[in-house]
Amino acid sequence: MKAKKFDDGQDILEFLDLSRAKRVSQEQKRVNVDFPIWMIDSLDREAKRLGVTRQSIIKIWLAEHLEQLAANR
């Protein structure tokens, strides 16, 4: 029954124990990066336009760039 619901694209969250869920390769490490003011202003404008935080837009753009580099190798 659970497998059929999953295969049919139905919601199966009731069957999952999310308290034990882990994201693979998502361990975090804090880094500090200094940006020029003009860059921060541009990041803030784009983040506001997209409705995300500055940190999110930086992560999104870095991830996209790194994925593109990996695909071109």
N, C-alpha and C positions, 0 to 999 in steps of 0.2 A: 504493500500500500504506500509506504513512504517513498520507495523508489519510483513508483508510478507517478506520484504527485510531483516529484523532482523532475522526472522525464517530461511531464506535461507542463512544466514551467510554473507550477503552483507554489504558493508560499509554504515553506517547510520549517520556518523558524521555530515553531512549537516543538519540533523534534530535536533541536540542537541545544547543547549546553554551552552557551556563549561565555560563561564564566571561565571556562578552560581553554577558550580559543586563543591561538597565538598567530601573529602575522610573521610569516617566514621572511627572513632577511630584513626585518624592520627595526632591529636594535638601533637605538639612537645614540649619537654622540654630539655634544654641543661644540660648536666652533664659533669663533668671532671673526667677522669680516668687516673691514672698513670700506665704506662706499663714499664717493663724492656726493655732495648735497644734490646736485642736479640728477644723479642717478636715483637717489632716494625719492626725490619728488616724482620722477617718472614712474618708479615702481609703485608708489602710493596711488598715483592717478590710475594706473592700470589695475591695481588690486581693487580699488574702489569701483571701477567700471565693471569688473567681474564679480564683485561682491565677496571677495575673499581677503584674507590678511596679507600684509607685506611678506611675511614668512612663507605663506602658502604659494604666492606667485613666484618667489625665488625658488622654492622646491620644485614647483611644476616646471618652470623653465629649465632648471638644471637637469631634471629627470628627462625631459624631452630631448635636450641636447645630448645627454649621455646615451640615450637610446638610439639616437640618430648616428652618433659616432660608432656605436657597437654594430649597428646594421650595415655600416659602410666598410667594415673591416673584413 
